[in-house]
Amino acid sequence: MRIVAEYLRKAAKFDEWARASSEPILKENCADLADCYQCLASKRQWLLERARSSRNCRKRRRRLSALRPLRR
């Protein structure tokens, strides 16, 4: 979660610079970087949630397999 927060902070910083800039090229570049960091943050969040879900499924499968009777 720390990386997601860092990406969001950087996105906010670049967004602020884009709004404060009077140079059109600098404004556009900063806005693009802000969008990229926002995208990175959302993708990282999705990956973390998916990994957490995957771990929970594996744990659940192990518990269920321990409860099943052995077949002979």
PyMOL Python script that loads the backbone (N, CA, C, O; Angstrom):
from pymol import cmd

cmd.read_pdbstr("""\
ATOM      1  N   MET A   1       0.816  -1.199   0.000  1.00  0.00           N
ATOM      2  CA  MET A   1       0.000   0.000   0.000  1.00  0.00           C
ATOM      3  C   MET A   1       0.860   1.264   0.000  1.00  0.00           C
ATOM      4  O   MET A   1       0.414   2.327  -0.433  1.00  0.00           O
ATOM      5  N   ARG A   2       2.093   1.141   0.487  1.00  0.00           N
ATOM      6  CA  ARG A   2       2.965   2.302   0.549  1.00  0.00           C
ATOM      7  C   ARG A   2       3.249   2.830  -0.857  1.00  0.00           C
ATOM      8  O   ARG A   2       3.259   4.040  -1.079  1.00  0.00           O
ATOM      9  N   ILE A   3       3.480   1.916  -1.806  1.00  0.00           N
ATOM     10  CA  ILE A   3       3.793   2.330  -3.172  1.00  0.00           C
ATOM     11  C   ILE A   3       2.601   3.039  -3.804  1.00  0.00           C
ATOM     12  O   ILE A   3       2.774   4.021  -4.527  1.00  0.00           O
ATOM     13  N   VAL A   4       1.407   2.554  -3.540  1.00  0.00           N
ATOM     14  CA  VAL A   4       0.201   3.187  -4.091  1.00  0.00           C
ATOM     15  C   VAL A   4       0.101   4.625  -3.572  1.00  0.00           C
ATOM     16  O   VAL A   4      -0.192   5.545  -4.336  1.00  0.00           O
ATOM     17  N   ALA A   5       0.341   4.812  -2.294  1.00  0.00           N
ATOM     18  CA  ALA A   5       0.268   6.161  -1.713  1.00  0.00           C
ATOM     19  C   ALA A   5       1.338   7.070  -2.310  1.00  0.00           C
ATOM     20  O   ALA A   5       1.088   8.251  -2.551  1.00  0.00           O
ATOM     21  N   GLU A   6       2.529   6.523  -2.549  1.00  0.00           N
ATOM     22  CA  GLU A   6       3.600   7.326  -3.160  1.00  0.00           C
ATOM     23  C   GLU A   6       3.211   7.745  -4.577  1.00  0.00           C
ATOM     24  O   GLU A   6       3.422   8.894  -4.965  1.00  0.00           O
ATOM     25  N   TYR A   7       2.653   6.830  -5.338  1.00  0.00           N
ATOM     26  CA  TYR A   7       2.222   7.161  -6.699  1.00  0.00           C
ATOM     27  C   TYR A   7       1.146   8.253  -6.666  1.00  0.00           C
ATOM     28  O   TYR A   7       1.167   9.170  -7.488  1.00  0.00           O
ATOM     29  N   LEU A   8       0.221   8.158  -5.734  1.00  0.00           N
ATOM     30  CA  LEU A   8      -0.839   9.160  -5.643  1.00  0.00           C
ATOM     31  C   LEU A   8      -0.284  10.525  -5.233  1.00  0.00           C
ATOM     32  O   LEU A   8      -0.755  11.554  -5.717  1.00  0.00           O
ATOM     33  N   ARG A   9       0.712  10.541  -4.345  1.00  0.00           N
ATOM     34  CA  ARG A   9       1.344  11.804  -3.949  1.00  0.00           C
ATOM     35  C   ARG A   9       2.049  12.448  -5.146  1.00  0.00           C
ATOM     36  O   ARG A   9       1.945  13.654  -5.369  1.00  0.00           O
ATOM     37  N   LYS A  10       2.774  11.614  -5.915  1.00  0.00           N
ATOM     38  CA  LYS A  10       3.464  12.153  -7.087  1.00  0.00           C
ATOM     39  C   LYS A  10       2.466  12.663  -8.123  1.00  0.00           C
ATOM     40  O   LYS A  10       2.696  13.692  -8.758  1.00  0.00           O
ATOM     41  N   ALA A  11       1.359  11.942  -8.292  1.00  0.00           N
ATOM     42  CA  ALA A  11       0.332  12.388  -9.236  1.00  0.00           C
ATOM     43  C   ALA A  11      -0.224  13.746  -8.802  1.00  0.00           C
ATOM     44  O   ALA A  11      -0.429  14.629  -9.634  1.00  0.00           O
ATOM     45  N   ALA A  12      -0.465  13.908  -7.510  1.00  0.00           N
ATOM     46  CA  ALA A  12      -0.982  15.187  -7.003  1.00  0.00           C
ATOM     47  C   ALA A  12       0.028  16.311  -7.206  1.00  0.00           C
ATOM     48  O   ALA A  12      -0.344  17.437  -7.539  1.00  0.00           O
ATOM     49  N   LYS A  13       1.311  15.997  -7.002  1.00  0.00           N
ATOM     50  CA  LYS A  13       2.353  17.016  -7.176  1.00  0.00           C
ATOM     51  C   LYS A  13       2.426  17.457  -8.643  1.00  0.00           C
ATOM     52  O   LYS A  13       2.475  18.655  -8.922  1.00  0.00           O
ATOM     53  N   PHE A  14       2.433  16.503  -9.581  1.00  0.00           N
ATOM     54  CA  PHE A  14       2.489  16.867 -10.995  1.00  0.00           C
ATOM     55  C   PHE A  14       1.219  17.590 -11.443  1.00  0.00           C
ATOM     56  O   PHE A  14       1.273  18.487 -12.284  1.00  0.00           O
ATOM     57  N   ASP A  15       0.096  17.201 -10.884  1.00  0.00           N
ATOM     58  CA  ASP A  15      -1.157  17.888 -11.207  1.00  0.00           C
ATOM     59  C   ASP A  15      -1.111  19.337 -10.725  1.00  0.00           C
ATOM     60  O   ASP A  15      -1.563  20.247 -11.420  1.00  0.00           O
ATOM     61  N   GLU A  16      -0.569  19.536  -9.547  1.00  0.00           N
ATOM     62  CA  GLU A  16      -0.439  20.897  -9.008  1.00  0.00           C
ATOM     63  C   GLU A  16       0.498  21.725  -9.886  1.00  0.00           C
ATOM     64  O   GLU A  16       0.206  22.881 -10.189  1.00  0.00           O
ATOM     65  N   TRP A  17       1.626  21.133 -10.294  1.00  0.00           N
ATOM     66  CA  TRP A  17       2.563  21.838 -11.169  1.00  0.00           C
ATOM     67  C   TRP A  17       1.917  22.167 -12.509  1.00  0.00           C
ATOM     68  O   TRP A  17       2.157  23.237 -13.070  1.00  0.00           O
ATOM     69  N   ALA A  18       1.101  21.253 -13.022  1.00  0.00           N
ATOM     70  CA  ALA A  18       0.434  21.500 -14.304  1.00  0.00           C
ATOM     71  C   ALA A  18      -0.521  22.685 -14.188  1.00  0.00           C
ATOM     72  O   ALA A  18      -0.593  23.523 -15.087  1.00  0.00           O
ATOM     73  N   ARG A  19      -1.250  22.748 -13.083  1.00  0.00           N
ATOM     74  CA  ARG A  19      -2.188  23.868 -12.904  1.00  0.00           C
ATOM     75  C   ARG A  19      -1.465  25.183 -12.687  1.00  0.00           C
ATOM     76  O   ARG A  19      -1.958  26.234 -13.097  1.00  0.00           O
ATOM     77  N   ALA A  20      -0.285  25.141 -12.039  1.00  0.00           N
ATOM     78  CA  ALA A  20       0.440  26.362 -11.706  1.00  0.00           C
ATOM     79  C   ALA A  20       1.295  26.886 -12.865  1.00  0.00           C
ATOM     80  O   ALA A  20       1.677  28.056 -12.870  1.00  0.00           O
ATOM     81  N   SER A  21       1.590  26.045 -13.827  1.00  0.00           N
ATOM     82  CA  SER A  21       2.492  26.431 -14.910  1.00  0.00           C
ATOM     83  C   SER A  21       1.797  27.339 -15.926  1.00  0.00           C
ATOM     84  O   SER A  21       0.612  27.194 -16.225  1.00  0.00           O
ATOM     85  N   SER A  22       2.593  28.284 -16.442  1.00  0.00           N
ATOM     86  CA  SER A  22       2.078  29.152 -17.496  1.00  0.00           C
ATOM     87  C   SER A  22       2.593  28.700 -18.864  1.00  0.00           C
ATOM     88  O   SER A  22       2.078  29.130 -19.897  1.00  0.00           O
ATOM     89  N   GLU A  23       3.599  27.844 -18.869  1.00  0.00           N
ATOM     90  CA  GLU A  23       4.158  27.301 -20.114  1.00  0.00           C
ATOM     91  C   GLU A  23       3.261  26.178 -20.630  1.00  0.00           C
ATOM     92  O   GLU A  23       3.041  25.207 -19.906  1.00  0.00           O
ATOM     93  N   PRO A  24       2.739  26.271 -21.847  1.00  0.00           N
ATOM     94  CA  PRO A  24       1.823  25.243 -22.353  1.00  0.00           C
ATOM     95  C   PRO A  24       2.446  23.848 -22.447  1.00  0.00           C
ATOM     96  O   PRO A  24       1.794  22.854 -22.125  1.00  0.00           O
ATOM     97  N   ILE A  25       3.703  23.773 -22.886  1.00  0.00           N
ATOM     98  CA  ILE A  25       4.356  22.459 -23.032  1.00  0.00           C
ATOM     99  C   ILE A  25       4.608  21.840 -21.662  1.00  0.00           C
ATOM    100  O   ILE A  25       4.356  20.653 -21.459  1.00  0.00           O
ATOM    101  N   LEU A  26       5.100  22.636 -20.732  1.00  0.00           N
ATOM    102  CA  LEU A  26       5.343  22.143 -19.380  1.00  0.00           C
ATOM    103  C   LEU A  26       4.033  21.722 -18.716  1.00  0.00           C
ATOM    104  O   LEU A  26       3.974  20.704 -18.027  1.00  0.00           O
ATOM    105  N   LYS A  27       2.991  22.514 -18.929  1.00  0.00           N
ATOM    106  CA  LYS A  27       1.672  22.205 -18.377  1.00  0.00           C
ATOM    107  C   LYS A  27       1.175  20.853 -18.903  1.00  0.00           C
ATOM    108  O   LYS A  27       0.666  20.032 -18.140  1.00  0.00           O
ATOM    109  N   GLU A  28       1.326  20.633 -20.196  1.00  0.00           N
ATOM    110  CA  GLU A  28       0.877  19.374 -20.810  1.00  0.00           C
ATOM    111  C   GLU A  28       1.702  18.187 -20.312  1.00  0.00           C
ATOM    112  O   GLU A  28       1.155  17.129 -19.999  1.00  0.00           O
ATOM    113  N   ASN A  29       3.029  18.374 -20.240  1.00  0.00           N
ATOM    114  CA  ASN A  29       3.887  17.282 -19.761  1.00  0.00           C
ATOM    115  C   ASN A  29       3.589  16.909 -18.315  1.00  0.00           C
ATOM    116  O   ASN A  29       3.533  15.728 -17.973  1.00  0.00           O
ATOM    117  N   CYS A  30       3.399  17.906 -17.474  1.00  0.00           N
ATOM    118  CA  CYS A  30       3.092  17.634 -16.070  1.00  0.00           C
ATOM    119  C   CYS A  30       1.731  16.951 -15.931  1.00  0.00           C
ATOM    120  O   CYS A  30       1.565  16.049 -15.109  1.00  0.00           O
ATOM    121  N   ALA A  31       0.771  17.378 -16.725  1.00  0.00           N
ATOM    122  CA  ALA A  31      -0.552  16.740 -16.684  1.00  0.00           C
ATOM    123  C   ALA A  31      -0.464  15.289 -17.154  1.00  0.00           C
ATOM    124  O   ALA A  31      -1.121  14.411 -16.594  1.00  0.00           O
ATOM    125  N   ASP A  32       0.356  15.035 -18.191  1.00  0.00           N
ATOM    126  CA  ASP A  32       0.558  13.662 -18.660  1.00  0.00           C
ATOM    127  C   ASP A  32       1.209  12.799 -17.587  1.00  0.00           C
ATOM    128  O   ASP A  32       0.803  11.657 -17.375  1.00  0.00           O
ATOM    129  N   LEU A  33       2.217  13.342 -16.911  1.00  0.00           N
ATOM    130  CA  LEU A  33       2.877  12.594 -15.836  1.00  0.00           C
ATOM    131  C   LEU A  33       1.912  12.320 -14.684  1.00  0.00           C
ATOM    132  O   LEU A  33       1.934  11.240 -14.095  1.00  0.00           O
ATOM    133  N   ALA A  34       1.075  13.288 -14.368  1.00  0.00           N
ATOM    134  CA  ALA A  34       0.081  13.084 -13.312  1.00  0.00           C
ATOM    135  C   ALA A  34      -0.860  11.942 -13.686  1.00  0.00           C
ATOM    136  O   ALA A  34      -1.185  11.101 -12.849  1.00  0.00           O
ATOM    137  N   ASP A  35      -1.294  11.915 -14.941  1.00  0.00           N
ATOM    138  CA  ASP A  35      -2.166  10.825 -15.405  1.00  0.00           C
ATOM    139  C   ASP A  35      -1.455   9.481 -15.338  1.00  0.00           C
ATOM    140  O   ASP A  35      -2.053   8.478 -14.949  1.00  0.00           O
ATOM    141  N   CYS A  36      -0.186   9.459 -15.715  1.00  0.00           N
ATOM    142  CA  CYS A  36       0.580   8.208 -15.680  1.00  0.00           C
ATOM    143  C   CYS A  36       0.711   7.677 -14.247  1.00  0.00           C
ATOM    144  O   CYS A  36       0.531   6.484 -14.002  1.00  0.00           O
ATOM    145  N   TYR A  37       1.023   8.565 -13.313  1.00  0.00           N
ATOM    146  CA  TYR A  37       1.142   8.126 -11.917  1.00  0.00           C
ATOM    147  C   TYR A  37      -0.196   7.665 -11.360  1.00  0.00           C
ATOM    148  O   TYR A  37      -0.252   6.725 -10.568  1.00  0.00           O
ATOM    149  N   GLN A  38      -1.266   8.321 -11.770  1.00  0.00           N
ATOM    150  CA  GLN A  38      -2.597   7.891 -11.330  1.00  0.00           C
ATOM    151  C   GLN A  38      -2.896   6.498 -11.866  1.00  0.00           C
ATOM    152  O   GLN A  38      -3.440   5.653 -11.155  1.00  0.00           O
ATOM    153  N   CYS A  39      -2.538   6.265 -13.118  1.00  0.00           N
ATOM    154  CA  CYS A  39      -2.737   4.959 -13.734  1.00  0.00           C
ATOM    155  C   CYS A  39      -1.898   3.891 -13.033  1.00  0.00           C
ATOM    156  O   CYS A  39      -2.381   2.791 -12.766  1.00  0.00           O
ATOM    157  N   LEU A  40      -0.639   4.222 -12.737  1.00  0.00           N
ATOM    158  CA  LEU A  40       0.226   3.277 -12.017  1.00  0.00           C
ATOM    159  C   LEU A  40      -0.357   2.919 -10.653  1.00  0.00           C
ATOM    160  O   LEU A  40      -0.335   1.759 -10.244  1.00  0.00           O
ATOM    161  N   ALA A  41      -0.873   3.919  -9.961  1.00  0.00           N
ATOM    162  CA  ALA A  41      -1.456   3.681  -8.636  1.00  0.00           C
ATOM    163  C   ALA A  41      -2.668   2.762  -8.733  1.00  0.00           C
ATOM    164  O   ALA A  41      -2.815   1.846  -7.924  1.00  0.00           O
ATOM    165  N   SER A  42      -3.526   2.994  -9.702  1.00  0.00           N
ATOM    166  CA  SER A  42      -4.719   2.150  -9.810  1.00  0.00           C
ATOM    167  C   SER A  42      -4.356   0.730 -10.241  1.00  0.00           C
ATOM    168  O   SER A  42      -4.966  -0.230  -9.770  1.00  0.00           O
ATOM    169  N   LYS A  43      -3.378   0.589 -11.123  1.00  0.00           N
ATOM    170  CA  LYS A  43      -2.955  -0.742 -11.556  1.00  0.00           C
ATOM    171  C   LYS A  43      -2.297  -1.501 -10.398  1.00  0.00           C
ATOM    172  O   LYS A  43      -2.545  -2.692 -10.212  1.00  0.00           O
ATOM    173  N   ARG A  44      -1.457  -0.805  -9.621  1.00  0.00           N
ATOM    174  CA  ARG A  44      -0.798  -1.437  -8.466  1.00  0.00           C
ATOM    175  C   ARG A  44      -1.845  -1.862  -7.430  1.00  0.00           C
ATOM    176  O   ARG A  44      -1.742  -2.945  -6.854  1.00  0.00           O
ATOM    177  N   GLN A  45      -2.843  -1.022  -7.195  1.00  0.00           N
ATOM    178  CA  GLN A  45      -3.915  -1.351  -6.252  1.00  0.00           C
ATOM    179  C   GLN A  45      -4.657  -2.595  -6.717  1.00  0.00           C
ATOM    180  O   GLN A  45      -4.951  -3.479  -5.913  1.00  0.00           O
ATOM    181  N   TRP A  46      -4.960  -2.670  -8.003  1.00  0.00           N
ATOM    182  CA  TRP A  46      -5.652  -3.833  -8.566  1.00  0.00           C
ATOM    183  C   TRP A  46      -4.811  -5.096  -8.382  1.00  0.00           C
ATOM    184  O   TRP A  46      -5.335  -6.147  -8.011  1.00  0.00           O
ATOM    185  N   LEU A  47      -3.500  -4.991  -8.644  1.00  0.00           N
ATOM    186  CA  LEU A  47      -2.621  -6.155  -8.485  1.00  0.00           C
ATOM    187  C   LEU A  47      -2.561  -6.614  -7.030  1.00  0.00           C
ATOM    188  O   LEU A  47      -2.573  -7.813  -6.752  1.00  0.00           O
ATOM    189  N   LEU A  48      -2.498  -5.663  -6.108  1.00  0.00           N
ATOM    190  CA  LEU A  48      -2.470  -6.028  -4.688  1.00  0.00           C
ATOM    191  C   LEU A  48      -3.760  -6.720  -4.264  1.00  0.00           C
ATOM    192  O   LEU A  48      -3.732  -7.709  -3.531  1.00  0.00           O
ATOM    193  N   GLU A  49      -4.888  -6.195  -4.729  1.00  0.00           N
ATOM    194  CA  GLU A  49      -6.172  -6.811  -4.377  1.00  0.00           C
ATOM    195  C   GLU A  49      -6.289  -8.207  -4.985  1.00  0.00           C
ATOM    196  O   GLU A  49      -6.814  -9.121  -4.349  1.00  0.00           O
ATOM    197  N   ARG A  50      -5.806  -8.371  -6.204  1.00  0.00           N
ATOM    198  CA  ARG A  50      -5.868  -9.670  -6.870  1.00  0.00           C
ATOM    199  C   ARG A  50      -4.981 -10.689  -6.151  1.00  0.00           C
ATOM    200  O   ARG A  50      -5.371 -11.843  -5.974  1.00  0.00           O
ATOM    201  N   ALA A  51      -3.789 -10.256  -5.738  1.00  0.00           N
ATOM    202  CA  ALA A  51      -2.884 -11.152  -5.021  1.00  0.00           C
ATOM    203  C   ALA A  51      -3.489 -11.548  -3.682  1.00  0.00           C
ATOM    204  O   ALA A  51      -3.385 -12.706  -3.275  1.00  0.00           O
ATOM    205  N   ARG A  52      -4.115 -10.609  -2.997  1.00  0.00           N
ATOM    206  CA  ARG A  52      -4.738 -10.909  -1.706  1.00  0.00           C
ATOM    207  C   ARG A  52      -5.869 -11.905  -1.890  1.00  0.00           C
ATOM    208  O   ARG A  52      -6.018 -12.839  -1.103  1.00  0.00           O
ATOM    209  N   SER A  53      -6.666 -11.703  -2.933  1.00  0.00           N
ATOM    210  CA  SER A  53      -7.776 -12.605  -3.224  1.00  0.00           C
ATOM    211  C   SER A  53      -7.267 -13.998  -3.566  1.00  0.00           C
ATOM    212  O   SER A  53      -7.848 -14.996  -3.139  1.00  0.00           O
ATOM    213  N   SER A  54      -6.203 -14.068  -4.323  1.00  0.00           N
ATOM    214  CA  SER A  54      -5.613 -15.349  -4.717  1.00  0.00           C
ATOM    215  C   SER A  54      -5.097 -16.108  -3.497  1.00  0.00           C
ATOM    216  O   SER A  54      -5.281 -17.322  -3.399  1.00  0.00           O
ATOM    217  N   ARG A  55      -4.456 -15.406  -2.575  1.00  0.00           N
ATOM    218  CA  ARG A  55      -3.963 -16.056  -1.347  1.00  0.00           C
ATOM    219  C   ARG A  55      -5.122 -16.602  -0.530  1.00  0.00           C
ATOM    220  O   ARG A  55      -5.045 -17.706   0.010  1.00  0.00           O
ATOM    221  N   ASN A  56      -6.199 -15.825  -0.441  1.00  0.00           N
ATOM    222  CA  ASN A  56      -7.366 -16.277   0.321  1.00  0.00           C
ATOM    223  C   ASN A  56      -7.980 -17.523  -0.305  1.00  0.00           C
ATOM    224  O   ASN A  56      -8.421 -18.421   0.412  1.00  0.00           O
ATOM    225  N   CYS A  57      -8.014 -17.586  -1.625  1.00  0.00           N
ATOM    226  CA  CYS A  57      -8.565 -18.764  -2.301  1.00  0.00           C
ATOM    227  C   CYS A  57      -7.714 -19.997  -2.020  1.00  0.00           C
ATOM    228  O   CYS A  57      -8.247 -21.077  -1.767  1.00  0.00           O
ATOM    229  N   ARG A  58      -6.409 -19.840  -2.063  1.00  0.00           N
ATOM    230  CA  ARG A  58      -5.524 -20.983  -1.790  1.00  0.00           C
ATOM    231  C   ARG A  58      -5.704 -21.473  -0.358  1.00  0.00           C
ATOM    232  O   ARG A  58      -5.752 -22.679  -0.112  1.00  0.00           O
ATOM    233  N   LYS A  59      -5.805 -20.537   0.587  1.00  0.00           N
ATOM    234  CA  LYS A  59      -6.002 -20.932   1.985  1.00  0.00           C
ATOM    235  C   LYS A  59      -7.324 -21.664   2.145  1.00  0.00           C
ATOM    236  O   LYS A  59      -7.397 -22.677   2.840  1.00  0.00           O
ATOM    237  N   ARG A  60      -8.371 -21.152   1.500  1.00  0.00           N
ATOM    238  CA  ARG A  60      -9.690 -21.761   1.593  1.00  0.00           C
ATOM    239  C   ARG A  60      -9.662 -23.176   0.999  1.00  0.00           C
ATOM    240  O   ARG A  60     -10.252 -24.096   1.565  1.00  0.00           O
ATOM    241  N   ARG A  61      -8.980 -23.351  -0.140  1.00  0.00           N
ATOM    242  CA  ARG A  61      -8.888 -24.674  -0.760  1.00  0.00           C
ATOM    243  C   ARG A  61      -8.165 -25.656   0.145  1.00  0.00           C
ATOM    244  O   ARG A  61      -8.565 -26.815   0.250  1.00  0.00           O
ATOM    245  N   ARG A  62      -7.099 -25.200   0.801  1.00  0.00           N
ATOM    246  CA  ARG A  62      -6.367 -26.082   1.718  1.00  0.00           C
ATOM    247  C   ARG A  62      -7.249 -26.510   2.883  1.00  0.00           C
ATOM    248  O   ARG A  62      -7.247 -27.677   3.275  1.00  0.00           O
ATOM    249  N   ARG A  63      -8.004 -25.564   3.434  1.00  0.00           N
ATOM    250  CA  ARG A  63      -8.886 -25.911   4.556  1.00  0.00           C
ATOM    251  C   ARG A  63      -9.949 -26.896   4.117  1.00  0.00           C
ATOM    252  O   ARG A  63     -10.251 -27.850   4.835  1.00  0.00           O
ATOM    253  N   LEU A  64     -10.524 -26.670   2.930  1.00  0.00           N
ATOM    254  CA  LEU A  64     -11.570 -27.565   2.441  1.00  0.00           C
ATOM    255  C   LEU A  64     -11.011 -28.952   2.135  1.00  0.00           C
ATOM    256  O   LEU A  64     -11.664 -29.956   2.419  1.00  0.00           O
ATOM    257  N   SER A  65      -9.830 -29.018   1.569  1.00  0.00           N
ATOM    258  CA  SER A  65      -9.266 -30.325   1.249  1.00  0.00           C
ATOM    259  C   SER A  65      -8.931 -31.099   2.524  1.00  0.00           C
ATOM    260  O   SER A  65      -8.966 -32.329   2.523  1.00  0.00           O
ATOM    261  N   ALA A  66      -8.613 -30.409   3.591  1.00  0.00           N
ATOM    262  CA  ALA A  66      -8.333 -31.090   4.854  1.00  0.00           C
ATOM    263  C   ALA A  66      -9.616 -31.657   5.458  1.00  0.00           C
ATOM    264  O   ALA A  66      -9.564 -32.629   6.212  1.00  0.00           O
ATOM    265  N   LEU A  67     -10.755 -31.070   5.140  1.00  0.00           N
ATOM    266  CA  LEU A  67     -12.025 -31.529   5.699  1.00  0.00           C
ATOM    267  C   LEU A  67     -12.633 -32.679   4.902  1.00  0.00           C
ATOM    268  O   LEU A  67     -13.476 -33.406   5.426  1.00  0.00           O
ATOM    269  N   ARG A  68     -12.224 -32.859   3.646  1.00  0.00           N
ATOM    270  CA  ARG A  68     -12.809 -33.928   2.831  1.00  0.00           C
ATOM    271  C   ARG A  68     -12.317 -35.289   3.285  1.00  0.00           C
ATOM    272  O   ARG A  68     -11.144 -35.445   3.625  1.00  0.00           O
ATOM    273  N   PRO A  69     -13.195 -36.266   3.293  1.00  0.00           N
ATOM    274  CA  PRO A  69     -12.758 -37.609   3.662  1.00  0.00           C
ATOM    275  C   PRO A  69     -11.895 -38.208   2.541  1.00  0.00           C
ATOM    276  O   PRO A  69     -12.070 -37.886   1.366  1.00  0.00           O
ATOM    277  N   LEU A  70     -10.996 -39.053   2.917  1.00  0.00           N
ATOM    278  CA  LEU A  70     -10.139 -39.703   1.929  1.00  0.00           C
ATOM    279  C   LEU A  70     -10.939 -40.717   1.129  1.00  0.00           C
ATOM    280  O   LEU A  70     -11.748 -41.452   1.694  1.00  0.00           O
ATOM    281  N   ARG A  71     -10.725 -40.763  -0.171  1.00  0.00           N
ATOM    282  CA  ARG A  71     -11.429 -41.729  -1.018  1.00  0.00           C
ATOM    283  C   ARG A  71     -10.546 -42.957  -1.184  1.00  0.00           C
ATOM    284  O   ARG A  71      -9.331 -42.852  -1.354  1.00  0.00           O
ATOM    285  N   ARG A  72     -11.180 -44.118  -1.132  1.00  0.00           N
ATOM    286  CA  ARG A  72     -10.435 -45.366  -1.334  1.00  0.00           C
ATOM    287  C   ARG A  72     -11.050 -46.182  -2.391  1.00  0.00           C
ATOM    288  O   ARG A  72     -10.559 -47.268  -2.699  1.00  0.00           O
TER     289      ARG A  72
END
""", "prot")
cmd.dss("prot")
cmd.show_as("cartoon", "prot")
cmd.util.cbc("prot")
cmd.orient("prot")
